[in-house]
Amino acid sequence: MHALIVFAHPEPASFNGTLKDDTAARLEALGHTVEVSDLYGEAFDPVEGAAHYADRQDPDHFAALAEQRHAGQRGTLPADVRREIARIERADLVIFQFPLWWHAQPAILKGWFDRVFVNGLLYSGSKRYDRGFFRGRRAVLSVTTGAPETSFAPGGRSGDIELLLWPIHYSLNYMGFSVLPPFLTFGVAGHGYRYDDDQEKALRLNASRAAWEARLETLPQEAALPFPGWNDWDEAGLPRPGAPVDGALRFRTGRALQ
């Protein structure tokens, strides 16, 4: 198996950086090959805009979807976007390693989605979901939070973690990936925020690292989260009777969609 780690944290020595290094080392020890896309380290530009397109379809009015489609058809996509697409195409498994910031992924990773998932080339009106470009590839989120696990329960102070991650999971499903349940490391607090003493925190984070390394062995065989597909919707996009419930909304608690 060839794995791509999309790493979105500005500090290599952070806990996220440690998990990224652990992941690469463990996968290689298991006989897999690994590539890393270090978004901050490689200065990936997350801001989509006219400056990325020298050969414009419409030089007077910038429309991202139109210019992406035009550049994809002409082979004039920006070099960093072509690099990231090639990395994904080489991968059997894509691991996204990032902290939860403001109840979502860091802006640099959101911008990676905006720019790399190119309209017309990688998705279209009929090339989405279970007919998506990246079908056959697996994706998994490895996410850290500052607050403790209890606060991410349904109705909790930090927000329901299932709902917070749903947009990312659904975007990956939209692109055709088989989306695995995420790996969550809660309570990576610091810089004025504290939920347990240093010894307890170190033990807890080390246990999380060990659990992730153990799980890496099973990722190639794990069942993906269930999502509805084209045959589950009617012509208006509404679910047909008996369509499966979106599994990304019950990955942790097993609760039914409310």
Backbone as JSON, one array per atom type, in Angstrom:
{
  "sequence": "MHALIVFAHPEPASFNGTLKDDTAARLEALGHTVEVSDLYGEAFDPVEGAAHYADRQDPDHFAALAEQRHAGQRGTLPADVRREIARIERADLVIFQFPLWWHAQPAILKGWFDRVFVNGLLYSGSKRYDRGFFRGRRAVLSVTTGAPETSFAPGGRSGDIELLLWPIHYSLNYMGFSVLPPFLTFGVAGHGYRYDDDQEKALRLNASRAAWEARLETLPQEAALPFPGWNDWDEAGLPRPGAPVDGALRFRTGRALQ",
  "N": [[0.84, -1.19, 0.0], [0.44, 2.26, -0.75], [0.73, 5.24, 0.96], [-0.48, 8.53, 1.51], [0.22, 11.26, 3.5], [-1.43, 14.03, 4.44], [-0.44, 16.82, 5.87], [-1.26, 19.24, 8.15], [-0.21, 21.46, 9.98], [1.46, 24.15, 11.53], [3.78, 23.76, 13.03], [6.42, 21.62, 13.14], [7.34, 20.22, 15.4], [5.14, 19.87, 16.97], [2.39, 18.12, 18.66], [0.78, 17.12, 16.66], [2.69, 16.98, 14.63], [4.3, 15.0, 15.73], [2.51, 12.81, 15.63], [2.25, 12.62, 12.87], [4.88, 11.85, 12.16], [5.04, 9.44, 13.61], [3.09, 8.0, 12.23], [4.15, 7.76, 9.61], [6.5, 6.3, 10.17], [5.48, 3.94, 11.29], [3.84, 2.86, 9.25], [5.76, 2.42, 7.27], [7.31, 0.53, 8.59], [5.54, -1.54, 8.5], [5.76, -2.3, 5.93], [4.75, -0.67, 3.95], [4.7, 2.1, 1.62], [5.32, 5.62, 1.93], [4.3, 8.99, 1.52], [4.58, 12.46, 2.16], [2.62, 15.31, 2.32], [3.34, 18.34, 3.21], [1.74, 20.93, 4.18], [2.13, 23.5, 5.36], [4.93, 23.51, 5.57], [5.71, 23.35, 2.91], [4.71, 25.66, 1.99], [2.13, 25.88, 0.86], [-0.3, 27.57, -1.01], [-3.36, 28.51, 0.1], [-5.36, 30.09, -0.93], [-7.66, 30.48, -3.32], [-7.71, 32.04, -6.51], [-7.5, 34.6, -9.11], [-4.83, 35.02, -9.71], [-3.58, 32.57, -9.92], [-3.95, 31.62, -12.45], [-2.71, 31.9, -15.5], [-3.45, 31.58, -18.14], [-6.32, 32.54, -18.93], [-9.8, 31.77, -19.13], [-11.74, 33.73, -19.06], [-10.65, 36.8, -18.98], [-11.66, 39.06, -17.78], [-13.47, 38.6, -15.77], [-13.39, 36.77, -12.87], [-14.17, 33.48, -12.26], [-14.09, 30.85, -10.2], [-14.81, 28.1, -10.61], [-15.15, 27.96, -13.38], [-12.6, 28.7, -14.34], [-11.0, 26.73, -13.21], [-11.98, 24.44, -14.53], [-11.34, 25.13, -17.18], [-8.5, 25.34, -17.05], [-7.9, 22.73, -16.28], [-8.72, 21.29, -18.55], [-6.98, 22.28, -20.48], [-4.52, 21.64, -19.5], [-3.12, 23.42, -17.91], [-3.05, 23.83, -15.18], [-2.08, 25.21, -11.97], [1.26, 24.64, -10.75], [1.55, 23.7, -8.07], [-0.95, 22.62, -7.53], [-1.11, 20.6, -9.47], [0.93, 18.99, -8.51], [-0.13, 18.14, -6.01], [-2.42, 16.72, -6.84], [-1.21, 14.64, -8.27], [0.08, 13.36, -6.18], [-2.1, 12.38, -4.69], [-3.19, 10.63, -6.58], [-1.25, 8.68, -6.68], [-1.63, 7.39, -4.33], [-3.01, 4.83, -2.23], [-4.19, 5.14, 0.18], [-5.19, 7.99, 1.95], [-4.21, 10.05, 4.51], [-5.29, 12.47, 6.68], [-3.8, 14.72, 8.7], [-4.35, 16.82, 11.32], [-5.08, 19.67, 13.48], [-8.1, 20.53, 15.25], [-9.38, 23.57, 14.64], [-11.16, 26.38, 15.58], [-13.53, 24.9, 15.37], [-13.27, 23.44, 13.03], [-11.26, 22.34, 10.21], [-7.84, 23.6, 9.84], [-7.35, 26.69, 8.04], [-5.57, 26.45, 5.9], [-5.82, 23.81, 5.12], [-8.51, 23.66, 4.4], [-8.36, 25.37, 2.21], [-6.75, 23.8, 0.6], [-8.55, 21.78, -0.14], [-10.28, 23.45, -1.61], [-8.7, 24.24, -3.81], [-7.36, 21.98, -4.85], [-9.18, 19.94, -5.44], [-10.29, 19.85, -8.33], [-12.63, 21.43, -10.33], [-14.46, 19.96, -12.99], [-12.23, 18.51, -13.89], [-11.67, 16.66, -11.77], [-14.13, 16.32, -10.62], [-17.59, 16.37, -11.53], [-20.97, 17.08, -12.64], [-21.97, 14.5, -12.92], [-19.92, 12.94, -11.99], [-19.43, 12.18, -9.12], [-19.67, 11.4, -5.57], [-20.51, 7.99, -5.14], [-19.67, 7.58, -7.69], [-17.4, 8.93, -7.96], [-14.21, 10.49, -8.76], [-12.07, 9.56, -7.19], [-12.77, 7.02, -6.32], [-12.27, 3.82, -4.88], [-10.04, 4.53, -3.48], [-8.91, 5.1, -0.13], [-9.66, 7.17, 2.71], [-8.81, 8.88, 5.71], [-9.3, 10.72, 8.69], [-7.07, 12.05, 11.03], [-7.33, 13.58, 13.91], [-6.72, 16.22, 16.21], [-7.77, 17.7, 19.29], [-8.2, 20.58, 21.4], [-9.79, 20.68, 23.7], [-11.26, 18.43, 26.2], [-12.48, 15.01, 25.72], [-15.1, 14.57, 26.75], [-16.42, 16.99, 26.42], [-17.09, 17.12, 23.78], [-19.32, 15.66, 23.25], [-22.69, 14.91, 22.07], [-24.5, 17.87, 22.25], [-22.6, 18.91, 23.93], [-20.19, 21.19, 25.46], [-18.14, 21.88, 23.67], [-19.17, 21.27, 21.22], [-20.74, 18.89, 19.05], [-18.73, 16.33, 18.05], [-19.12, 14.66, 15.88], [-20.78, 16.14, 14.19], [-19.13, 18.34, 13.72], [-17.05, 17.28, 12.2], [-18.38, 16.34, 10.02], [-18.67, 17.96, 7.54], [-16.11, 17.69, 6.35], [-15.81, 14.92, 6.06], [-17.97, 14.49, 4.34], [-17.25, 15.92, 2.07], [-15.03, 14.44, 1.21], [-16.28, 12.01, 0.67], [-17.9, 12.96, -1.41], [-15.98, 13.28, -3.38], [-15.46, 10.68, -4.0], [-13.96, 9.04, -2.34], [-13.53, 6.22, -0.13], [-14.47, 6.6, 3.04], [-13.0, 6.32, 6.12], [-13.72, 5.66, 9.64], [-12.83, 8.34, 11.83], [-9.69, 9.03, 13.56], [-9.33, 10.15, 16.78], [-7.75, 12.39, 18.9], [-8.14, 13.68, 21.89], [-8.02, 16.61, 24.03], [-5.48, 17.87, 23.75], [-4.17, 20.08, 25.13], [-2.88, 23.32, 26.11], [-0.73, 26.22, 26.64], [-1.99, 28.0, 28.45], [-4.36, 26.68, 28.79], [-5.71, 23.99, 30.55], [-6.42, 20.69, 31.47], [-5.77, 18.42, 32.86], [-3.12, 17.13, 34.98], [0.43, 17.39, 34.22], [1.68, 14.86, 34.16], [-0.46, 13.04, 33.93], [-1.5, 13.92, 31.51], [0.65, 13.39, 29.75], [0.75, 10.58, 29.89], [-1.77, 9.99, 28.85], [-1.65, 11.05, 26.22], [0.46, 9.55, 25.19], [-0.72, 7.05, 25.26], [-2.68, 7.44, 23.34], [-1.09, 7.77, 21.06], [-0.03, 5.17, 20.88], [-2.38, 3.72, 20.44], [-3.16, 4.69, 17.94], [-1.0, 3.86, 16.33], [-1.38, 1.11, 16.52], [-3.85, 0.9, 15.27], [-3.22, 1.59, 12.67], [-2.36, -0.73, 11.49], [-4.66, -2.05, 10.77], [-6.07, -0.47, 9.01], [-6.15, -0.94, 6.14], [-8.09, -2.93, 5.95], [-10.37, -2.05, 7.2], [-13.88, -1.33, 7.6], [-15.62, 1.07, 5.69], [-17.23, 4.22, 6.44], [-20.74, 4.31, 6.02], [-22.42, 5.78, 3.24], [-25.09, 7.34, 1.45], [-25.71, 6.65, -2.05], [-25.82, 7.36, -5.62], [-28.03, 5.82, -6.51], [-29.66, 5.9, -4.35], [-31.03, 8.26, -4.23], [-33.74, 10.31, -5.39], [-34.9, 11.97, -8.43], [-34.99, 14.59, -7.64], [-33.03, 14.74, -5.78], [-33.65, 13.86, -3.28], [-33.82, 11.48, -0.53], [-34.54, 8.11, -1.33], [-37.08, 5.78, -0.23], [-35.88, 3.68, 2.34], [-33.21, 4.28, 1.95], [-29.74, 4.35, 2.94], [-28.69, 5.62, 6.15], [-26.68, 8.47, 6.61], [-23.53, 7.58, 7.41], [-21.46, 9.08, 8.46], [-22.48, 10.63, 10.42], [-22.78, 9.13, 12.64], [-20.5, 7.88, 13.58], [-19.2, 7.62, 16.02], [-20.9, 7.38, 18.3], [-22.9, 5.71, 17.49], [-25.49, 6.49, 17.37], [-28.72, 7.09, 16.01], [-29.58, 9.11, 13.17], [-30.69, 12.28, 14.03]],
  "CA": [[0.0, 0.0, 0.0], [1.12, 3.55, -0.73], [-0.06, 6.19, 1.75], [-0.18, 9.96, 1.49], [-0.16, 12.0, 4.7], [-1.61, 15.47, 4.24], [-0.12, 17.33, 7.2], [-1.66, 20.65, 8.22], [0.12, 22.11, 11.25], [2.63, 24.98, 11.24], [4.94, 23.43, 13.86], [6.8, 20.21, 13.0], [7.56, 19.6, 16.71], [3.87, 19.79, 17.69], [1.87, 16.77, 18.82], [0.38, 16.71, 15.32], [3.91, 16.59, 13.95], [4.68, 13.71, 16.29], [1.63, 11.8, 15.05], [2.64, 12.46, 11.45], [6.11, 11.06, 12.12], [4.67, 8.09, 14.05], [2.34, 7.35, 11.16], [5.07, 7.39, 8.54], [7.41, 5.25, 10.63], [4.76, 2.67, 11.49], [3.43, 2.33, 7.95], [6.96, 1.9, 6.6], [7.68, -0.7, 9.28], [4.6, -2.57, 8.05], [6.06, -2.63, 4.54], [4.09, 0.24, 3.03], [5.45, 3.29, 1.26], [4.67, 6.81, 2.48], [4.65, 10.31, 1.03], [4.01, 13.49, 3.01], [2.33, 16.64, 1.8], [3.46, 19.23, 4.37], [1.15, 22.13, 3.6], [2.83, 24.68, 5.86], [6.35, 23.41, 5.25], [5.88, 23.59, 1.48], [4.11, 26.97, 1.72], [0.98, 25.76, -0.05], [-1.17, 28.75, -1.01], [-4.73, 28.01, 0.18], [-6.32, 31.08, -1.4], [-7.96, 30.41, -4.75], [-7.86, 33.38, -7.08], [-7.13, 34.79, -10.5], [-3.37, 35.0, -9.88], [-3.11, 31.21, -10.18], [-4.3, 31.21, -13.8], [-2.17, 32.81, -16.51], [-4.25, 31.39, -19.35], [-7.68, 32.67, -18.42], [-10.95, 31.66, -20.02], [-12.36, 35.05, -19.07], [-9.72, 37.68, -18.29], [-12.33, 40.21, -17.18], [-14.3, 38.2, -14.63], [-12.86, 35.51, -12.34], [-15.08, 32.49, -11.69], [-13.18, 29.76, -9.86], [-15.19, 26.84, -11.23], [-14.89, 28.04, -14.82], [-11.15, 28.72, -14.61], [-10.47, 25.4, -12.9], [-12.34, 23.55, -15.63], [-10.56, 25.55, -18.34], [-7.1, 24.96, -16.85], [-7.83, 21.28, -16.3], [-8.85, 20.83, -19.93], [-5.82, 22.73, -21.26], [-3.27, 21.21, -18.89], [-2.41, 24.6, -17.41], [-3.26, 24.01, -13.74], [-0.89, 25.63, -11.24], [2.19, 23.55, -10.45], [1.31, 23.1, -6.76], [-2.16, 21.81, -7.63], [-0.75, 19.38, -10.21], [1.73, 18.16, -7.59], [-1.0, 17.51, -5.02], [-3.25, 15.73, -7.51], [-0.36, 13.48, -8.55], [0.3, 12.66, -4.91], [-3.31, 11.61, -4.37], [-3.35, 9.55, -7.55], [-0.3, 7.61, -6.34], [-1.95, 6.84, -3.0], [-4.14, 3.95, -1.93], [-4.75, 5.64, 1.42], [-4.83, 9.37, 2.26], [-4.41, 10.35, 5.92], [-5.26, 13.9, 6.95], [-3.37, 14.96, 10.07], [-4.55, 18.24, 11.58], [-5.8, 20.05, 14.7], [-9.39, 21.2, 15.08], [-9.28, 25.0, 14.95], [-12.43, 27.06, 15.35], [-14.56, 23.91, 15.05], [-13.09, 22.97, 11.66], [-9.86, 22.17, 9.86], [-7.14, 24.85, 9.6], [-7.69, 27.32, 6.76], [-4.7, 25.97, 4.84], [-6.35, 22.54, 4.65], [-9.74, 23.98, 3.68], [-7.93, 25.89, 0.92], [-6.27, 22.66, -0.18], [-9.76, 21.23, -0.75], [-10.79, 24.41, -2.6], [-7.87, 24.36, -5.0], [-6.88, 20.7, -5.4], [-10.31, 19.2, -6.01], [-10.51, 20.73, -9.47], [-13.89, 21.29, -11.05], [-14.36, 19.53, -14.37], [-11.2, 17.48, -14.01], [-11.8, 15.65, -10.72], [-15.55, 16.09, -10.33], [-18.56, 17.02, -12.42], [-22.33, 16.78, -12.22], [-22.2, 13.04, -12.87], [-18.72, 12.29, -11.43], [-19.43, 12.53, -7.7], [-20.15, 10.37, -4.64], [-20.02, 6.65, -5.46], [-19.11, 7.61, -9.04], [-16.37, 9.96, -7.89], [-12.9, 10.27, -9.37], [-11.14, 8.85, -6.3], [-13.33, 5.76, -5.83], [-11.24, 2.81, -4.75], [-9.04, 5.01, -2.53], [-9.43, 5.28, 1.22], [-9.24, 8.39, 3.39], [-9.09, 8.88, 7.14], [-8.87, 11.9, 9.42], [-6.47, 11.95, 12.36], [-7.64, 14.93, 14.37], [-6.49, 16.53, 17.61], [-8.56, 18.8, 19.84], [-7.67, 21.15, 22.63], [-10.68, 20.37, 24.82], [-11.37, 17.0, 26.51], [-13.47, 14.24, 24.96], [-16.46, 14.7, 27.26], [-17.05, 18.23, 25.97], [-17.47, 16.97, 22.38], [-20.5, 14.81, 23.16], [-23.87, 15.63, 21.57], [-24.92, 18.9, 23.19], [-21.5, 19.3, 24.8], [-19.69, 22.56, 25.42], [-17.28, 22.11, 22.51], [-19.86, 20.92, 19.99], [-20.77, 17.46, 18.72], [-17.59, 16.06, 17.16], [-19.62, 14.06, 14.64], [-21.26, 17.21, 13.33], [-18.02, 19.19, 13.34], [-16.25, 16.64, 11.14], [-19.21, 15.91, 8.9], [-18.38, 18.59, 6.25], [-14.89, 17.14, 5.75], [-16.14, 13.57, 5.63], [-18.87, 14.49, 3.2], [-16.48, 16.37, 0.91], [-14.23, 13.3, 0.75], [-17.24, 11.11, 0.03], [-18.29, 13.62, -2.66], [-14.92, 13.04, -4.36], [-15.4, 9.26, -4.29], [-13.17, 8.27, -1.38], [-14.11, 5.44, 0.94], [-14.07, 7.36, 4.22], [-12.93, 5.49, 7.32], [-13.96, 6.4, 10.88], [-11.65, 9.14, 12.18], [-8.97, 8.79, 14.8], [-9.46, 11.39, 17.53], [-6.95, 12.59, 20.11], [-8.74, 14.81, 22.59], [-7.34, 17.19, 25.17], [-4.08, 18.27, 23.53], [-4.3, 21.47, 25.56], [-1.66, 23.99, 26.52], [-0.72, 27.67, 26.41], [-3.0, 28.62, 29.29], [-5.52, 25.79, 28.94], [-5.23, 22.8, 31.26], [-7.52, 19.83, 31.89], [-5.22, 17.44, 33.78], [-1.75, 17.5, 35.27], [1.37, 17.06, 33.16], [1.92, 13.42, 34.11], [-1.66, 12.41, 33.38], [-1.59, 14.28, 30.09], [1.68, 12.64, 29.01], [0.31, 9.19, 29.81], [-2.93, 9.92, 27.97], [-1.22, 11.27, 24.84], [1.25, 8.38, 24.78], [-1.68, 5.97, 24.99], [-3.31, 7.75, 22.06], [-0.11, 7.44, 20.02], [0.04, 3.72, 20.76], [-3.63, 3.25, 19.84], [-3.12, 5.03, 16.51], [-0.05, 2.96, 15.68], [-2.03, -0.21, 16.41], [-4.92, 0.96, 14.29], [-2.65, 1.67, 11.32], [-2.24, -2.09, 10.96], [-5.96, -2.55, 10.3], [-6.72, 0.47, 8.1], [-6.48, -1.47, 4.81], [-9.22, -3.85, 6.0], [-11.5, -1.49, 7.94], [-15.1, -0.96, 6.88], [-15.81, 2.51, 5.54], [-18.51, 4.8, 6.87], [-21.73, 4.21, 4.93], [-23.03, 6.98, 2.7], [-25.98, 7.06, 0.32], [-25.14, 6.85, -3.38], [-26.75, 7.89, -6.63], [-29.26, 5.03, -6.6], [-30.44, 6.12, -3.15], [-31.71, 9.54, -4.34], [-34.64, 10.46, -6.53], [-34.44, 12.99, -9.38], [-34.88, 15.86, -6.93], [-31.96, 14.65, -4.8], [-34.18, 13.43, -1.99], [-33.57, 10.06, -0.31], [-35.61, 7.15, -1.61], [-37.4, 4.94, 0.94], [-34.9, 2.64, 2.63], [-31.83, 4.72, 1.7], [-28.95, 4.26, 4.17], [-28.42, 6.83, 6.9], [-25.31, 8.96, 6.48], [-22.75, 7.01, 8.48], [-20.54, 10.05, 9.06], [-23.14, 11.26, 11.55], [-22.9, 8.2, 13.77], [-19.28, 7.08, 13.64], [-18.67, 7.46, 17.37], [-21.87, 6.97, 19.31], [-23.83, 4.75, 16.93], [-26.85, 6.97, 17.48], [-29.43, 7.32, 14.75], [-29.68, 10.5, 12.75], [-31.79, 12.94, 14.74]],
  "C": [[0.87, 1.24, 0.0], [0.21, 4.56, -0.04], [0.45, 7.61, 1.55], [-0.66, 10.56, 2.8], [-0.24, 13.47, 4.34], [-1.53, 16.12, 5.62], [-0.39, 18.83, 7.25], [-1.46, 21.19, 9.63], [1.41, 22.91, 11.02], [3.89, 24.62, 12.01], [5.28, 21.95, 13.75], [6.96, 19.49, 14.34], [6.29, 19.54, 17.55], [3.45, 18.34, 17.88], [1.36, 16.24, 17.47], [1.59, 16.26, 14.5], [4.41, 15.24, 14.43], [3.83, 12.59, 15.71], [1.95, 11.56, 13.58], [3.88, 11.59, 11.33], [5.85, 9.62, 12.55], [4.0, 7.32, 12.92], [3.27, 6.88, 10.05], [5.97, 6.23, 8.95], [6.7, 3.91, 10.75], [4.35, 2.06, 10.16], [4.63, 1.75, 7.2], [7.43, 0.61, 7.26], [6.78, -1.86, 8.89], [4.79, -2.93, 6.59], [5.41, -1.74, 3.5], [5.04, 1.37, 2.66], [4.62, 4.52, 1.65], [5.2, 8.06, 1.8], [3.94, 11.32, 1.92], [3.8, 14.77, 2.22], [2.27, 17.59, 2.99], [2.99, 20.62, 3.92], [1.83, 23.41, 4.08], [4.3, 24.65, 5.44], [6.65, 23.69, 3.79], [5.22, 24.89, 1.03], [2.99, 26.87, 0.68], [0.09, 26.99, 0.1], [-2.63, 28.27, -0.99], [-5.77, 28.91, -0.47], [-6.49, 30.95, -2.92], [-8.18, 31.81, -5.3], [-7.29, 33.46, -8.48], [-5.62, 34.67, -10.73], [-2.83, 33.61, -10.21], [-3.27, 30.8, -11.65], [-3.81, 32.25, -14.82], [-2.99, 32.77, -17.79], [-5.72, 31.37, -18.96], [-8.73, 32.42, -19.51], [-11.64, 33.01, -20.17], [-11.45, 35.99, -18.29], [-10.38, 38.83, -17.54], [-13.14, 39.87, -15.93], [-13.83, 36.84, -14.14], [-13.97, 34.68, -11.72], [-14.26, 31.23, -11.46], [-13.54, 28.47, -10.58], [-14.88, 26.84, -12.72], [-13.4, 27.99, -15.11], [-10.5, 27.39, -14.24], [-10.76, 24.43, -14.05], [-11.49, 23.86, -16.87], [-9.1, 25.1, -18.21], [-6.92, 23.45, -16.85], [-7.88, 20.72, -17.7], [-7.61, 21.15, -20.74], [-4.5, 22.27, -20.68], [-2.45, 22.35, -18.34], [-2.69, 24.86, -15.93], [-1.98, 24.46, -13.06], [-0.04, 24.43, -10.82], [1.91, 22.9, -9.1], [0.05, 22.24, -6.76], [-1.87, 20.52, -8.38], [0.06, 18.43, -9.33], [0.84, 17.43, -6.6], [-1.91, 16.46, -5.65], [-2.44, 14.47, -7.8], [-0.1, 12.68, -7.29], [-0.91, 11.82, -4.53], [-3.45, 10.42, -5.31], [-2.39, 8.4, -7.29], [-0.73, 6.84, -5.11], [-3.12, 5.87, -3.04], [-4.9, 4.46, -0.72], [-4.27, 7.07, 1.62], [-5.2, 9.63, 3.72], [-4.27, 11.86, 6.1], [-4.94, 14.1, 8.42], [-3.47, 16.44, 10.37], [-5.22, 18.46, 12.94], [-7.14, 20.65, 14.35], [-9.23, 22.63, 15.57], [-10.61, 25.66, 14.62], [-13.47, 26.1, 14.78], [-14.46, 23.39, 13.63], [-11.6, 22.72, 11.43], [-9.17, 23.53, 9.7], [-7.42, 25.38, 8.2], [-6.83, 26.79, 5.62], [-5.2, 24.64, 4.27], [-7.67, 22.76, 3.92], [-9.39, 24.52, 2.29], [-7.36, 24.82, 0.01], [-7.45, 21.98, -0.86], [-10.25, 22.15, -1.87], [-10.02, 24.36, -3.91], [-7.54, 23.02, -5.65], [-8.0, 19.88, -6.01], [-10.89, 20.03, -7.16], [-11.81, 20.4, -10.19], [-13.65, 20.87, -12.51], [-13.36, 18.41, -14.57], [-11.43, 16.34, -13.02], [-13.24, 15.44, -10.27], [-16.39, 16.86, -11.34], [-19.95, 16.66, -11.91], [-22.61, 15.3, -12.09], [-21.04, 12.28, -12.24], [-18.57, 12.73, -9.98], [-19.89, 11.33, -6.88], [-19.63, 8.99, -5.04], [-19.59, 6.5, -6.91], [-17.93, 8.57, -9.12], [-15.02, 9.51, -8.43], [-12.0, 9.39, -8.51], [-11.74, 7.57, -5.71], [-12.24, 4.68, -5.88], [-10.11, 3.23, -3.81], [-9.71, 5.24, -1.18], [-8.89, 6.57, 1.81], [-9.64, 8.3, 4.85], [-8.55, 10.16, 7.75], [-8.23, 11.49, 10.74], [-6.47, 13.36, 12.93], [-7.31, 15.08, 15.84], [-7.39, 17.69, 18.01], [-7.88, 19.35, 21.07], [-8.47, 20.71, 23.84], [-10.8, 18.86, 25.03], [-12.53, 16.35, 25.78], [-14.89, 14.49, 25.43], [-17.16, 15.93, 26.71], [-17.47, 18.18, 24.51], [-18.63, 16.01, 22.17], [-21.65, 15.59, 22.54], [-24.39, 16.61, 22.63], [-23.83, 19.41, 24.09], [-21.0, 20.71, 24.53], [-18.88, 22.86, 24.16], [-17.94, 21.8, 21.18], [-19.76, 19.42, 19.73], [-19.7, 17.15, 17.69], [-18.05, 15.44, 15.84], [-20.08, 15.14, 13.67], [-20.13, 18.11, 12.86], [-17.21, 18.6, 12.2], [-17.06, 16.26, 9.91], [-18.89, 16.63, 7.58], [-17.14, 18.03, 5.56], [-15.16, 15.73, 5.24], [-17.0, 13.58, 4.37], [-18.17, 14.98, 1.93], [-15.63, 15.23, 0.35], [-15.11, 12.26, 0.07], [-17.68, 11.66, -1.32], [-17.27, 13.32, -3.76], [-14.71, 11.55, -4.65], [-14.61, 8.42, -3.32], [-14.07, 7.36, -0.53], [-13.58, 6.03, 2.24], [-14.13, 6.47, 5.46], [-13.29, 6.32, 8.56], [-12.7, 7.14, 11.3], [-10.95, 8.61, 13.41], [-8.9, 10.13, 15.53], [-8.56, 11.38, 18.76], [-7.45, 13.85, 20.78], [-7.78, 15.37, 23.64], [-5.87, 17.49, 24.97], [-4.01, 19.77, 23.85], [-2.94, 22.04, 25.95], [-1.82, 25.49, 26.36], [-1.87, 28.35, 27.16], [-4.25, 27.78, 29.51], [-5.03, 24.47, 29.5], [-6.42, 21.99, 31.76], [-7.07, 18.68, 32.78], [-3.77, 17.81, 34.03], [-0.81, 16.94, 34.2], [1.59, 15.56, 33.02], [0.73, 12.68, 33.49], [-1.79, 12.69, 31.88], [-0.58, 13.49, 29.26], [1.27, 11.19, 28.84], [-0.84, 9.05, 28.81], [-2.52, 10.09, 26.5], [-0.36, 10.12, 24.32], [0.34, 7.19, 24.47], [-2.38, 6.2, 23.66], [-2.36, 7.43, 20.91], [-0.04, 5.93, 19.79], [-1.22, 3.16, 20.1], [-3.66, 3.53, 18.34], [-2.15, 4.11, 15.76], [-0.65, 1.57, 15.52], [-3.11, -0.19, 15.34], [-4.39, 1.01, 12.86], [-2.51, 0.29, 10.68], [-3.52, -2.56, 10.31], [-6.62, -1.65, 9.27], [-7.03, -0.13, 6.72], [-7.7, -2.38, 4.8], [-10.46, -3.25, 6.64], [-12.69, -1.19, 7.04], [-15.23, 0.55, 6.85], [-17.14, 2.95, 6.14], [-19.51, 4.7, 5.73], [-22.27, 5.58, 4.54], [-24.05, 6.56, 1.65], [-25.27, 7.33, -1.0], [-26.22, 7.27, -4.36], [-28.07, 7.13, -6.68], [-30.17, 5.21, -5.39], [-31.22, 7.44, -3.18], [-32.67, 9.54, -5.52], [-34.15, 11.61, -7.41], [-34.3, 14.36, -8.73], [-33.75, 15.87, -5.91], [-32.41, 14.26, -3.42], [-33.97, 11.94, -1.79], [-34.79, 9.22, -0.66], [-35.92, 6.36, -0.33], [-36.37, 3.83, 1.12], [-33.46, 3.03, 2.38], [-31.04, 4.68, 3.0], [-28.77, 5.63, 4.83], [-26.95, 7.2, 6.72], [-24.47, 8.5, 7.66], [-21.78, 7.97, 9.14], [-21.16, 10.75, 10.25], [-23.36, 10.3, 12.71], [-21.66, 7.32, 13.91], [-18.85, 6.77, 15.05], [-19.68, 6.86, 18.32], [-22.81, 5.88, 18.8], [-25.26, 5.23, 16.98], [-27.45, 7.21, 16.1], [-29.44, 8.81, 14.44], [-30.92, 11.14, 13.38], [-32.59, 13.82, 13.78]]
}
